[in-house]
Amino acid sequence: MAEDGHVTAKSGGKKLLPTLAISTLMLMTFGNLGTSMAFSLQSANMGRIFQTLGADPTKLGFFFILPPLAGMIVQPLVGIFSDRTWIPKIGRRLPYLILGSFVAILVMCLLPNSGSFGFKTSTGLWFGAVAILFMDLSSNMSMQPFKMMISDMVNDEQKDMAWSWQTIWGNIGGVVANLFPFFFTAIGVANVAAAGQLPPSVKWAFYTGAFILAISAAFTVWKVDEYDPKTYAQYHGLEEKQEKLNLFQILAKAPKVFWTLGLVEFFCWAGFQYLWTYGTGTVAQNIWHTTNAASAGFQDAGNWFGILSAIETVAAIVWGLIITKLNNKIRKPAYSIGLVLGAIGFFMLATTHVKSLSAVAFIFLGIAWVTMNAIPFTILTNALDGKHDGTYMGLFNSWICLPQIVASVASFALYPLLGNYMPHMITVSGILFILGALAVWVIKETSVEHGDLG
């Protein structure tokens, strides 16, 4: 990768990571466009897919347990194995991007056909659940290298910018992916199908997303040159051969912010889990006044939810550009404010019966989304010393996956308790985000690069 500026020696022979050109940061994170497109298609359409296949709304939470469970398993393993990997002319993290992208592309072509193989309803649902599991396994494997390369190669002064660009590229992919069903419907592709089958508009959305994932992943592999083990060790002040510890030993040495950030992330990701699970149903109930998944109104609500998700990601891109300028003094206030705005968005979505106000709600949700995806990783990577960064990044993913699992399991009791009414579950998301905004103030930022060990 191109470098801008000079490498400065630190005490003990450690070198500061170089200041990278903005174009380098953009190229390093560009491949996240395709990976996030896969996640966006999955998250925006999972409720629609499983309700169309005939899932009982009271049991929707089950299907949403598998993806985060996959993430909890895969990302720490990708982290610890990639910390110990070096393949000449390919790299440390990129081999996992290649493998993960290949599997994700295959599954993206199978998932929307879950109801098209002549299976009975229960078998179709299980096929869809297994396809979702493998899609999340592979998407997690292809996403993790982008996070790790920022920790490996970007200095503290540029991390806010790098994480923001990573999120921006992801959100651009999300905008396009979420508009696919609406776009294909607009050009004449059918948006309804036989009972138990997904409309062609959804199928073509997944096919197109798979193609773009292939192109963006290939572009990143071609453009990114990771630091070889010797150069990496020099930049991070390490011995070239590191002591090999298991996951539990590494976790025991985690910096304090690993845990305090985890508390905030727990509330955030539990909140978004209910949006993904009940968001389409909420829009259908509040605005289209239907709960019938086979109706044209419900499918129109599914398309509108895709547009809302696109509005969310546009807002996230704009807010992401703003937070590229953050520093230590305003990072935590920006973190807390972003989550409060997210809470307002959830409360609006749960109560509005007007399309325009639902769009405003998703603007606030977009601000919350980029906030919870960019700022925590800057705080975390500033506190890492380079020894096991990939492993810590993978383990930190548990604070993304565990709350989704807990939220899904809790929904089995919570959804009936709240009257089997999907908008009430979105209200719960708003409450969770208020708690997350308060928990931000427990965090104490540190920077290993600047000698602050906390």
C-alpha positions in Angstrom: 0.0 0.0 0.0 1.2 3.5 -0.7 2.4 5.5 2.3 2.4 9.2 3.0 5.0 10.7 5.4 7.9 9.2 7.3 8.2 6.4 9.8 9.3 7.7 13.2 11.3 5.7 15.7 10.0 5.2 19.2 11.8 4.3 22.3 13.0 0.7 22.4 13.3 0.5 18.6 9.5 0.4 18.0 8.4 2.4 15.0 5.2 4.4 14.7 2.8 3.1 12.1 3.0 5.3 9.0 0.5 7.9 8.1 -1.4 6.5 5.1 -2.8 8.5 2.2 -6.6 8.9 2.3 -6.8 7.0 -0.9 -5.0 4.1 0.8 -7.5 4.0 3.6 -10.3 4.0 1.1 -8.8 1.1 -0.9 -8.0 -0.9 2.2 -11.6 -0.9 3.2 -13.3 -0.9 -0.2 -14.0 -4.7 -0.2 -16.3 -4.2 2.7 -18.9 -2.9 0.2 -19.6 -6.4 -1.1 -19.4 -8.2 2.2 -21.8 -5.7 3.8 -24.1 -6.1 0.8 -24.4 -9.8 1.7 -25.2 -8.9 5.3 -27.7 -6.2 4.3 -29.6 -8.6 2.0 -29.7 -11.1 4.7 -30.8 -8.8 7.6 -33.3 -6.8 5.5 -35.0 -9.9 4.1 -34.8 -12.5 6.8 -38.1 -11.7 8.3 -39.7 -11.5 4.9 -38.1 -14.8 3.8 -39.1 -16.8 6.8 -42.6 -15.4 7.1 -43.1 -16.0 3.3 -41.9 -19.6 3.8 -44.6 -20.0 6.5 -42.8 -19.4 9.8 -45.0 -18.8 12.8 -44.4 -15.1 13.9 -44.1 -16.2 17.5 -41.2 -18.4 16.6 -39.3 -16.0 14.3 -36.6 -15.5 17.0 -35.4 -19.1 16.4 -34.2 -18.4 12.9 -32.3 -15.3 14.1 -30.3 -17.2 16.6 -28.2 -19.1 14.1 -26.4 -16.2 12.4 -25.0 -14.6 15.6 -24.1 -18.1 16.9 -22.1 -18.6 13.7 -20.4 -15.3 14.2 -19.4 -16.1 17.8 -17.7 -19.3 16.6 -16.1 -18.2 13.4 -14.7 -14.7 14.1 -12.5 -15.6 17.1 -11.2 -18.6 15.1 -10.4 -16.5 12.1 -8.7 -14.0 14.5 -6.4 -16.5 16.2 -5.6 -18.5 13.0 -4.9 -15.4 11.0 -2.6 -14.0 13.7 -0.5 -17.1 13.0 -0.9 -17.1 9.2 1.4 -15.8 6.5 1.1 -16.9 2.9 3.7 -15.1 0.6 2.1 -12.9 -2.1 -1.3 -13.2 -0.4 -1.0 -12.2 3.2 -2.1 -12.8 6.8 -5.8 -11.8 6.7 -6.6 -12.0 3.0 -6.7 -15.8 2.7 -9.7 -15.8 4.9 -11.4 -13.2 2.8 -11.0 -15.3 -0.3 -12.4 -18.5 1.3 -15.3 -16.7 3.1 -16.3 -14.8 0.0 -16.4 -17.9 -2.2 -18.8 -19.7 0.2 -20.9 -16.6 0.7 -21.4 -16.2 -3.0 -22.5 -19.9 -3.3 -25.0 -19.6 -0.4 -26.4 -16.3 -1.7 -27.5 -18.1 -4.8 -29.2 -20.9 -2.8 -30.9 -19.0 0.1 -33.6 -17.2 -1.9 -34.6 -20.5 -3.5 -35.4 -22.1 -0.1 -39.1 -22.5 -1.1 -38.5 -23.5 -4.8 -37.2 -27.0 -4.4 -40.6 -28.7 -3.7 -40.0 -29.1 0.0 -42.8 -29.2 2.4 -43.1 -26.1 4.7 -41.1 -27.5 7.6 -38.3 -28.8 5.3 -38.2 -25.5 3.4 -37.8 -23.6 6.7 -35.0 -25.8 7.8 -33.3 -25.5 4.4 -33.5 -21.7 4.8 -32.2 -21.8 8.4 -29.2 -23.9 7.3 -28.5 -21.6 4.3 -28.7 -18.6 6.6 -26.2 -20.3 9.0 -23.7 -21.0 6.2 -24.2 -17.5 4.8 -23.4 -16.0 8.1 -20.4 -18.2 8.7 -18.9 -17.3 5.4 -19.9 -13.6 5.6 -18.3 -13.4 9.0 -15.1 -15.0 7.7 -14.9 -12.5 4.8 -15.8 -9.5 6.9 -13.2 -10.0 9.7 -10.1 -9.4 7.6 -11.2 -5.8 7.0 -11.4 -5.1 10.7 -8.1 -6.8 11.4 -6.2 -4.9 8.6 -7.1 -1.6 10.2 -5.7 -2.7 13.5 -2.6 -4.1 11.8 -1.8 -1.1 9.5 -3.4 2.1 10.7 -2.0 4.5 13.4 -4.2 5.9 16.2 -4.6 9.3 14.5 -6.2 7.8 11.4 -8.3 5.1 13.0 -11.4 7.2 13.2 -11.1 7.9 9.5 -10.3 4.3 8.6 -13.3 2.9 10.6 -15.6 5.5 9.2 -14.5 4.7 5.6 -15.0 1.0 6.4 -18.5 1.7 7.6 -19.2 4.1 4.7 -18.3 1.5 2.1 -20.4 -1.0 3.9 -23.3 1.4 4.0 -23.0 2.2 0.3 -23.3 -1.6 -0.3 -26.2 -1.6 2.1 -28.0 1.2 0.2 -27.7 -0.6 -3.1 -28.6 -4.0 -1.7 -31.6 -2.8 0.2 -33.0 -1.1 -3.0 -32.5 -4.1 -5.2 -36.0 -5.7 -4.6 -37.7 -2.3 -5.2 -35.6 -1.7 -8.3 -36.3 -5.1 -9.8 -40.0 -4.7 -9.1 -39.9 -1.3 -10.8 -38.4 -2.7 -14.0 -41.1 -5.4 -14.2 -39.7 -8.3 -12.2 -42.5 -10.0 -10.3 -42.8 -9.1 -6.6 -45.2 -11.9 -5.7 -44.9 -15.6 -6.1 -46.7 -18.9 -5.3 -47.4 -19.6 -1.7 -44.2 -20.6 0.1 -41.9 -19.2 -2.5 -40.0 -16.0 -2.6 -40.7 -13.4 -5.3 -38.3 -13.2 -8.3 -37.5 -9.6 -7.2 -35.9 -11.0 -4.0 -34.1 -13.8 -5.8 -32.5 -11.4 -8.3 -31.5 -9.1 -5.5 -29.4 -11.9 -4.0 -27.9 -13.0 -7.3 -26.8 -9.5 -8.1 -25.4 -9.1 -4.5 -23.3 -12.3 -5.0 -21.8 -10.9 -8.2 -20.9 -7.6 -6.6 -19.3 -9.4 -3.6 -17.1 -11.4 -6.0 -15.9 -8.2 -7.7 -15.3 -6.2 -4.6 -13.5 -9.0 -2.8 -11.3 -9.6 -5.8 -10.5 -5.9 -6.0 -9.3 -5.8 -2.3 -7.2 -8.9 -2.7 -5.5 -7.3 -5.8 -5.0 -3.9 -4.2 -4.0 -4.6 -0.6 -0.4 -5.5 0.4 -0.3 -6.5 4.0 2.9 -6.0 6.1 5.1 -9.1 6.2 5.8 -10.6 9.6 9.2 -8.7 10.0 7.7 -5.3 9.1 4.6 -5.9 11.3 6.8 -6.8 14.3 8.9 -3.6 13.8 5.8 -1.4 13.7 4.3 -3.0 16.8 7.5 -3.4 18.8 7.2 -7.2 18.9 9.4 -10.2 18.4 8.8 -11.7 15.0 8.0 -15.1 16.6 5.2 -14.7 19.3 4.3 -16.9 22.2 1.3 -19.0 21.3 -1.6 -18.7 23.7 -5.0 -20.2 23.6 -8.2 -18.1 23.4 -8.8 -18.2 27.1 -5.3 -17.1 28.0 -5.6 -14.2 25.5 -9.0 -13.2 26.8 -7.6 -13.0 30.3 -5.2 -10.4 29.1 -7.8 -8.3 27.4 -7.7 -4.5 28.0 -10.4 -3.1 30.3 -12.2 -1.3 27.4 -12.8 -4.7 25.8 -15.3 -5.3 28.6 -16.8 -1.8 29.1 -17.3 -1.5 25.3 -18.9 -4.9 25.4 -21.6 -3.6 27.8 -22.5 -0.8 25.4 -22.5 -3.1 22.4 -24.7 -5.6 24.1 -27.6 -3.1 24.4 -27.0 -1.8 20.8 -27.0 -5.2 19.0 -29.9 -6.6 21.0 -31.9 -3.5 19.9 -31.0 -4.0 16.2 -31.8 -7.7 16.4 -35.4 -6.9 17.1 -35.4 -4.4 14.2 -34.3 -7.1 11.8 -36.7 -9.7 13.3 -39.8 -7.5 13.6 -39.1 -4.5 11.5 -40.9 -5.7 8.3 -43.8 -6.9 10.3 -44.0 -3.6 12.2 -44.1 -1.6 8.9 -46.8 -4.0 7.5 -48.9 -3.7 10.6 -48.6 0.0 11.2 -48.7 1.3 7.7 -50.2 -1.4 5.5 -52.5 -2.8 8.2 -51.8 -6.4 7.4 -50.2 -9.4 9.0 -50.8 -11.8 6.1 -47.3 -12.6 4.7 -48.9 -13.9 1.5 -50.6 -10.6 0.7 -49.5 -8.0 -1.8 -49.6 -5.4 1.0 -47.1 -7.4 3.1 -44.8 -7.8 0.1 -45.1 -4.0 -0.6 -44.2 -3.4 3.0 -41.2 -5.6 2.5 -40.1 -3.4 -0.4 -40.7 -0.3 1.6 -38.6 -1.8 4.5 -35.8 -2.2 1.9 -36.1 1.5 1.0 -36.1 2.5 4.7 -33.0 0.4 5.1 -31.5 2.3 2.2 -32.4 5.6 3.9 -30.8 4.3 7.0 -27.5 3.6 5.2 -27.5 7.0 3.4 -27.8 8.7 6.8 -25.0 6.4 8.1 -22.8 7.5 5.2 -23.3 11.2 6.0 -22.8 10.8 9.7 -19.8 8.6 9.0 -18.1 11.4 7.1 -18.8 13.7 10.1 -17.2 11.4 12.7 -14.0 10.9 10.6 -13.0 14.1 12.4 -13.5 12.8 16.0 -10.8 13.0 18.6 -10.4 11.8 22.2 -12.3 14.8 23.7 -15.5 14.4 21.7 -15.5 10.7 20.9 -17.5 9.6 23.9 -20.1 12.4 23.7 -20.6 11.6 20.0 -21.0 7.9 20.8 -23.7 8.6 23.4 -25.6 11.2 21.3 -25.6 8.8 18.3 -27.3 6.1 20.5 -29.8 8.5 21.9 -30.8 9.5 18.4 -31.2 5.7 17.6 -33.5 5.4 20.5 -35.7 8.2 19.2 -35.7 6.4 15.8 -37.0 3.2 17.3 -39.7 4.9 19.3 -40.9 6.7 16.1 -40.9 3.5 14.1 -42.9 1.7 16.7 -45.7 4.3 16.8 -46.0 6.0 13.4 -48.6 5.0 10.8 -47.2 7.4 8.2 -44.5 6.4 5.6 -42.7 9.7 5.7 -42.3 9.5 9.5 -41.0 6.0 9.2 -38.3 7.4 6.8 -37.4 10.0 9.5 -37.1 7.2 12.0 -34.6 5.4 9.8 -32.5 8.5 9.4 -32.0 8.4 13.2 -31.3 4.7 13.0 -28.7 5.3 10.4 -26.9 7.7 12.7 -27.0 5.1 15.5 -25.8 2.3 13.1 -22.6 4.0 12.0 -22.0 5.2 15.6 -22.1 1.7 17.0 -20.0 0.3 14.1 -17.2 2.8 13.9 -16.5 4.5 17.3 -16.2 1.3 19.5 -13.6 -0.2 17.1 -11.5 2.9 17.3 -11.5 2.8 21.1 -10.7 -0.9 21.1 -7.9 -0.9 18.6 -6.3 2.1 20.3 -6.0 -0.1 23.4 -4.4 -3.1 21.6 -0.7 -3.7 21.6 -0.3 -5.7 18.3 0.4 -9.1 19.9 -3.0 -10.7 19.4 -5.0 -8.0 17.6 -6.8 -10.4 15.2 -7.8 -12.6 18.1 -9.2 -9.7 20.1 -11.1 -8.4 17.1 -12.6 -11.8 16.7 -13.4 -12.2 20.4 -14.9 -8.7 20.4 -17.4 -9.9 17.8 -19.0 -11.9 20.7 -20.3 -8.6 22.0 -22.1 -8.3 18.6 -23.3 -11.9 18.5 -24.1 -12.7 22.1 -26.7 -10.0 22.5 -28.4 -11.1 19.3 -28.7 -14.6 20.7 -30.0 -13.4 24.1 -32.5 -11.1 22.4 -33.8 -13.9 20.1 -34.1 -16.3 23.0 -35.8 -13.6 25.2 -38.3 -13.0 22.3 -39.9 -16.3 22.9 -41.3 -15.0 26.2 -41.2 -11.3 25.5 -43.2 -11.3 22.2 -46.3 -13.1 23.7 -45.9 -11.0 26.9 -46.2 -7.8 24.8 -49.4 -9.1 23.1 -47.9 -10.7 20.0 -47.6 -7.2 18.7 -44.5 -6.5 16.6 -44.3 -2.7 17.2 -44.0 -3.3 20.9 -40.7 -5.2 20.2 -39.4 -2.1 18.4 -40.2 -0.1 21.5 -38.0 -2.5 23.5 -35.2 -1.6 21.1 -35.6 2.0 21.9 -35.3 1.3 25.6 -32.1 -0.8 25.0 -30.5 2.1 23.2 -31.2 4.5 26.0 -29.4 2.1 28.3 -26.5 1.9 25.9 -26.2 5.6 25.7 -25.8 5.8 29.5 -23.3 2.9 29.5 -21.0 4.8 27.2 -19.8 6.9 30.2 -18.4 3.8 31.9 -15.7 3.6 29.2 -12.2 4.9 29.8 -10.2 5.4 26.6 -6.5 4.4 26.4 -3.8 4.3 23.7 -0.9 1.9 23.7 0.7 3.7 20.8 1.0 6.8 23.0 2.1 4.9 26.1 -1.3 5.1 27.9 -2.0 1.6 29.2 -5.0 2.5 31.3 
